[in-house]
């Protein structure tokens, strides 16, 4: 017992099952769009206004990087920014390595931007980020002429000045981050840069570039940008992050009597796989779309309640459109009627953690029976969960998923290492408390 107590620190959470989740709320701003607003705002000719920005660990890392590159960014409050853009050629040489901390999005997108600069730079980050694969972006950038060295396929990335040239690149695997890194490199390249996607990757970069006056050309799976076009400043209110909303949607599906509405949430069709999957499982999701887009992004209010869900097979393009939500879906799979099988999702093994192995291991501590597979998992439900001490593994989506499990388990669940929640969803605990969940920090500072 003393060993268990020693694991429980001020970054731990305590969850008890109980009342229904009920009410209306809004999740924090979309992380992907928040990253891009900083980078593209910095490259714009003039001053951008950004509201609803996500003040999380990953996006704060990007903010720090852009400031280190000489960009003046005012924070009027936690979520409101003024970005004084300096144009495509306006970045300044940083005094030290650019620290992306845990943010894979920051590193992969900024690799494209930094490859086109007239000064050298280094992209680095935490030990966790240093374990994530980076050749998927360094290799195509080298094909464009970039002088970029990785470290055994990972960070730190050492980038020297070069003359980029446009190219046509066939992506082996759909990835919004890799596509965006190449397209951003294309802003500094001679000629056209075309990326051909094998599947529906996230298109936030193309949408934002188009909203800033860039003539992005999309022809089926082909996306093309050209250099030499100045970017107009942004004036945007960032919608709520569908990936963060997903954890509340899944929780509301599973907790008896729940009914939750999430306002002003982004419903980019490359990101709404979670909605399609829940509906295929039997959930009733109401989508009330707003008439006005934000930086080219569709927005809606989402409503969902507790439903009797059934197991399904999930593969193909749904994997790409819901890749960050599968930790929560693994929890849901333990509670549905029938078998849920997820395949073609090997990408889950190279996120902040190996999310297949980590989630299966932690759910087993709660009594779940999970069959791990190389590219996914299989779960026969419904299963009875019981409270236990589990580890968040410094992975924000693992922590949020284990909170959902705790809301459905018998007894008390304690999650150690839960501080990473702030990487994507600051206020997650407080939001759940407002909706009626029995979740609290233990001796949290």
N, C-alpha and C positions, 0 to 999 in steps of 0.2 A: 504493500500500500504506500509506503514512503516513496518508492520509486515513481509511482503514478503521480503522487503529489508534487514531486520535484519537477515533473514535466509541465505542470500547469503554471503559467507565468502570466504577466500582464498583457500578453498577446493571445490569450485564450478566450474561447467563447463557451458559454453554457446554454444548451438548448433543451427545452422540455416540450413535449406535445401538449396540445390543449385546444384553445379556441380557434374558431375559423378566422381566415384572413378576409378582411372586408374593408372597402374604401377606395378612394381615388388618389392617385399619386403620380409623380413624374420621375422617371429614372434620370440619372445624370447624362450629360451630353455624350454623343457618340465618340468613342475613343478614336476610331479611324479618321473621322472627319476632323476631330480636334487636332490630331497630329498634322494633317494636311493643311489646315487653316494657318498654322504657324509657319510651315515651310513655304507654302505658296504665297502667303501674305508677305513673307520676307522678300520674296522674289518679285513682288508686284511693284509697279511704278506708282507709288503713292501710299496713302494711309488707309489701312483696313480696320473695320470695326467688327468685332466678333463677340457675340453674346451666347450664353449657354455653353461655354467652353468647359471641358472636363478637367478639373483640377486634381488629377490623379498622379500616382507615381510615374507612370510611363509617359504621360504628356508633359509633366513637369521636367522630365529628362530632356524632351525635345525643346521645350522653352529654354532650358539652360544652354543647350547646344546652339540655338539660334542667337541668343544673346552673346555667346562666346564668339560668334561669327560677325559681331558688330551691329546686330539688329536691335534697335530701340523698341522695346515692348513694354507698354504700360499696363498694369493690372489695376483696374478701378475697383474691383472687388474680386471674389474668388473665381467668378465665371465670366467676367467682362474684360476684354482686352482691346487695346489699340496697338496695332502693329505698324510701325513706320517702315514700309518697304523701301528697299534700295535698288530695285530692278534686278534683272538677271545677272548683271555683272557687278553687283554692289557688295557682295560678301567680302569680309576681311579675314586675313589669316588668323587663326586662333593661336593663343599663347601656349596652349597645352592640348593634349588629346581630348577629343570630344567624347564626353561620358554619356553613353546611352543608357546606363544603369541596367534595368531589366527589359528594356523596350526593343524587341525584335523589329517592330514596325519602323521605329526611328532609325535603326542601323541600316536596314535594307533600303529604305527610301533615301536616306541621306547619302548612301554609297553612290547612288546615281547623281545626286546634286554635287557631291564633292569631287567626283571623277571629272567634272567639267570645269573645275576651278583652276586658276593660274597659280595657285600656291599649294604646297603639300599639306596633308592633314592625316590624322590618325583617328579612327573610330574604335572605341573600346567600350567596355561595360563591366557588369558584375561577373562573378564566377559562373552564375547561372546562364547569363547571356553568352559567355565565352564557350559554352558547351553546345550552343545551337548552330545548325549548319548554315554557312554563309556562301559556299561555292555556288549555290543556286543563283546568287546575284553577282558574285565576282566574275564567274565565267562568262556570262553574256556581256558584262561591261568590258571585259578584256577583248571580246570580239569586236567591240566598238572602238577599240584602241586605247582603253584606259590602262594606266599603269597602276595596278592595284595588287597588293600582296596580302593574302590571308595567312592565318597561322594554323597549319594543319586542317584547313577547311573551315576554320572558325575565326572569331575575333581574337586579338585586335587586327583591324584592317589598316594597312599602310598605303596611302594614296599619294601619288606624285602627279604633277601637272602633265597633261597630255592634250592632244588634239583629237577629240571624239569625231567619229564619222557615223552617220546613220546606217542602219542595217535592217534587214528583215529577220526576225527571230521567232522560231517555232518553239513555244514553251513545252517541255516534256510533261509537266504537271501544272494544273491550274493553280495559280497563286496570285492574289491581288497585290501582295507585297512585292514580289519579284517583277510583275508586270509594271507596277508603279515605279520601281527603281529604274527600270529600263526607260520608261517614258520620260521620267524626270531627267535622266541622262540625255535623252533625245532633245531636250530644250537647249542643250549646249553643243549639239553635234552638227556637223555639216551634212545637209540633206535630210531626207525623211527617215524617221525611225518607226518601224512597224512591228508590232507584237501580234503573233497569231496564237490564240488561246485554244487549248484542247477541251475546255469546259467553261462554265459560267463563273469566272473569278470576280471578285469585288471590283466595282467600277467607280469608286468614289473619286479617284484622281481624275479620270476623264470628265466626270460631271463637274467637278470644281474648276478644272481648266477651262471647260466650255463656258461656265458662268463668268469667267474672268476674261473672256474674249478670245481664247485660243481656238482656232479652227480645228478641233479634233475630228478625225474622220473615222467612222466606225462602219465596217462592211462585214456583217456576220461576225465571225470570230476574229477579224482583223481590226486592230486599232492602230491609227497612225497619227503622229505629231511631227511638226516641223519646227526647226529653230528660227530665231529671228522675229518672233511675234511677242511684243511686250504684253505683260499681264496687267489687267485692270485691278484695282483694289477690291477687296471683299467687303460686303455688308451683309452679315449672315447671323441668324439665330440657329445654333446647332441643335438638331432634334435629339431626343433621347435615344440612347444606345439600345438597339434591338437585342444585342448580345447580353446586356445587363438585364433588360426586360425579361429575357427568356427565363431567368431563374425565378422571378416572381410569377411568371405564367405557369411554369411547371409546379411550383409550390401551390398555387391556387387550384390547379387541377387535382392535386393529391389530398389536400386537407378538406375534410368534410365541411360542407356548408359555406365554402368560400365563394366570394364574388369580388373581383378586383378590376379596376379600370386604370390604365396607364395612358396618360395624356401626352400629346406631342412627341410621339415615338417615330423614329425613322423606319420606313418600310421599303427601303431599297430592295428591289426584287432579287438581287444577288445575295441578300442577307436574310430573307424571310423563310428559309428552310425550316426553322423551328416552328413557325406557324403551320406550315403545310404538314409537318410530321405530327404535331399534336392533333390536327384535324383528322389526319389519317388514322390516328389512334382512337378517335371518337370524341375529341374535345370540341366544344362549341366556342369559336372565337369570333367576336364581333369586331369588324374593322371599319371605322368611320373616318374616311380619308379627308384631309384638309384640302381646300381648293388651291392653296398657294404652296409652292415648293420652296425649299431653302437650299441655295447654292446648287440647284438642280436635283435636290433630294426630295422624294415624296415623303409626306408626314401624315400620321393618323393617330386617332385614339383607339386603343385596343382594350377590349373587355373580355374576361374569361371567368368561368366558375368551375367548381368541382364537377368532374365528369367520371363516368365509368369507362376507363380506357382499356384497349385491347392491344396485344402484342402484334408487331408488324416486322417486316424485313425492310431495312434501310440501306441503300447503296446509291451509286451513281452520282448524279448532279446534286442530290440532296445532301450528300456528304460535304461538298464544297460550300453549299449555301447555309450550312449549320455547323461548321467544323468546331467552333468555340463552345457550342452548346451541348456537346455529347457527354461531358461529365454529368450534367443535370439529367440528360436523357437516360443515362445508366441508372440513376436513382429511380426515375420514373418506371424503368423497365422492371424493377423489383416489385412494383405494386400493381402492374396491369394484369389483366387476364390473358394468359397465353404466353407464347414465346416471342421475344424480341431479338432479332439478329441484325447486327451492324457489321458491314463489310466494306472494303475499299477505303478504309479510314486509317491507313498506316501513318498518315500525317500527325495523328494524335500522339504518336510516340516521340515526336521531336518538337513539342511545344515547350512551355516553361518547365514541364516535367514530362515523363512518359505517362500521359494521362490515362491510358488503358491500364497499365500495370498499377499505377498509384491508386486510381479510383477502385479497381477491383480489390486491391489489398486492404484499403481502408473500409470498404463496405463489408468485406468478410469479417472485420472486427465487430461490425454491427449485426452479424449473423447472416449476411447475404451469401448466396451461392452464385458466383459469376464465372462463366467460362471465357477465359482470355483466348483470343486468336491473334495471329500475327498482324492482321489488318482490321481488327475490330473485337467484338465480343458477342456473346449470346447469354440471354437471361430468361429463365422460365419463371413467370410470376403467377399469382402474387406470392410474396414472401413476407414473413414476419421479421421485423427489425427490432433489435433491443439496444438500449443506450450503452455507450462505452466511451473510452477515451480514444480519440483518433487524431491523426496528424495532418495538418493542412499542407505540408511540404512546400511552404513558401510559394504557393500557386493560388492566385486569387480565385480562379474558376473551380479549383478543387475545394477550396474553403466554402464557397457559396453552395456548391453541390452537397457537401456534407452537412451544411446547415439545413438544407431541404430534407435530407435523410433524417436528421435529428428531429425535425418537426413531425415526422411520421413514425418514429421509433418509440417503443415502450420504455419509459424511464428517462433518465438524464443522459444526454450526450455532451461530451466536452471535446472541443477542437483546439489542439495546441498549434502554435505557429500560424495564427490567423491574421497577423498584421498585414499580410499581402493584399487584403481586401481593398486597400487604398490604391492598388495598382490600376483598378478599373471602375470600382463602385464605392467611392467614399460615401459614407452614410448608409451603407447597406443594412447594418444592424438597426439603426434608428428608423429607417423606412419600414422594415419588418415589424418593429415595435408599434409604429403608428397604425399598421394594418391589423394588429392584434396578436402577433406572434410572441411567444415566450422565449426570447433570446436576449442574452446580455453578455457584456464583457466581464471578465473576472479580473478585478483589481486593475482595470485598464486606466492608464494615465491620460 
